[in-house]
Amino acid sequence: MSKFWSQVVHNLTPYVPGEQPKLPNLIKLNTNENPYGPSPKVLEALRAEAADSLRLYPDPDSNKLKAAIAEFHGLSSAQVFVGNGSDEVLAHTFQALLKHNAALLFPDITYSFYPVYCRLYGIQYQTIPLTGSFEINVDDYRQPNGGIIFPNPNAPTGRLLALAEIERLLKVNTDSVVVVDEAYIDFGGESAVVLVNQYPQLLVIHTLSKARSLAGLRVGYAVGHPDLIDALQRVKDSFNSYPLDRFAQAGAVAAMQDRAYFENIRQKVITTRTKLISDLEALDFSVLPSGANFIFARHVSRDGADLTAQLRERSIIVRHFKNPARIAPFLRITIGTEYQCRSLVEALREIEATANP
Ligand SMILES: Cc1ncc(COP(=O)(O)O)c(C=O)c1O
């Protein structure tokens, strides 16, 4: 704390990202990265970008990338906004579209960056409890609000909300923006992008960090009505003219265009997820249904924090949330390669055997 800090800084509670430890031979299943590398075409595009042209600023509007995203989704470039990771797209969305007199609504258990943005931008919010089975009930959001935001699938639960439920919400919630954060939608869910032409209040946010294996490149985007996109553009152009560098733009274009690679690796993750869930169930875990590249699992009797610590001793890192209390028994486990998931299951068997010799 310092006397030089502004009042805003005094009031912040910054988001704490999952750790990125530098230990050798670690099995890292804590931050929902893809266990497979990006498309070889992305690497080729990045190598081509390492040239004399780096002395020049990149395209401030990332026009080629917007066109590639629009083409992928069958939309127009005017319906696309891009940013430095979907976290930046989310930050601009909170400031541009979700700060109003009525409270912003989001689930009580959700991506923990949402309340952080609210504090940064002075946005009032109200959390809506998930059901007893950790689901979003859209009827609970039928109340006056300054906006609604939720991830689908939700994080850290992994639970999916059906597209028909999102549409049911959009039909009744017409006077404020509904943001669907689809960071994990490519691992088995139905995207709400198909609804953006029909519902001008819908904004859908995607990232290239997960299904396209580019967490290190920092690219995310939003699609929605051009009026919503304009609002984001106005904030971006008042904040940073060049949020995406030349590498990010070139790599992201190649990633959006390589559909075959994308289909292949997301399918591999889904297949490994099915196997991991059945292996964990055989070890007395109950696992929430997951539409994401992670699962949320609790052991019938063992403590979540204790299991996390024991896995860590065996060089396997998973994520554990102490709060709120009702998720404290759970481990959030990223789907790794088949080998990594087998190692996790073996470690859990060993932990069980040591406890009950
Ligand atoms: C629900 C959700 N939204 C957005 C993000 C941010 O992703 P990125 O900034 O890497 O695009 C994450 C990251 O884990 C997430 O879990």
PDBQT file of the ligand as one rigid body, heavy atoms in Angstrom, charges set to zero:
ROOT
HETATM    1  C1  LIG A 401     -14.383 -18.786 -18.651  1.00  0.00    +0.000 C 
HETATM    2  C2  LIG A 401     -13.131 -18.159 -19.156  1.00  0.00    +0.000 A 
HETATM    3  N1  LIG A 401     -13.211 -17.067 -19.917  1.00  0.00    +0.000 NA
HETATM    4  C3  LIG A 401     -12.112 -16.463 -20.390  1.00  0.00    +0.000 A 
HETATM    5  C4  LIG A 401     -10.849 -16.939 -20.105  1.00  0.00    +0.000 A 
HETATM    6  C5  LIG A 401      -9.650 -16.158 -20.597  1.00  0.00    +0.000 C 
HETATM    7  O1  LIG A 401      -9.001 -16.761 -21.638  1.00  0.00    +0.000 OA
HETATM    8  P1  LIG A 401      -7.883 -15.996 -22.470  1.00  0.00    +0.000 P 
HETATM    9  O2  LIG A 401      -7.657 -14.658 -21.870  1.00  0.00    +0.000 OA
HETATM   10  O3  LIG A 401      -6.703 -16.887 -22.449  1.00  0.00    +0.000 OA
HETATM   11  O4  LIG A 401      -8.470 -15.871 -23.866  1.00  0.00    +0.000 OA
HETATM   12  C6  LIG A 401     -10.710 -18.073 -19.321  1.00  0.00    +0.000 A 
HETATM   13  C7  LIG A 401      -9.347 -18.563 -18.995  1.00  0.00    +0.000 C 
HETATM   14  O5  LIG A 401      -9.093 -19.563 -18.447  1.00  0.00    +0.000 OA
HETATM   15  C8  LIG A 401     -11.876 -18.694 -18.822  1.00  0.00    +0.000 A 
HETATM   16  O6  LIG A 401     -11.783 -19.766 -18.019  1.00  0.00    +0.000 OA
ENDROOT
TORSDOF 0
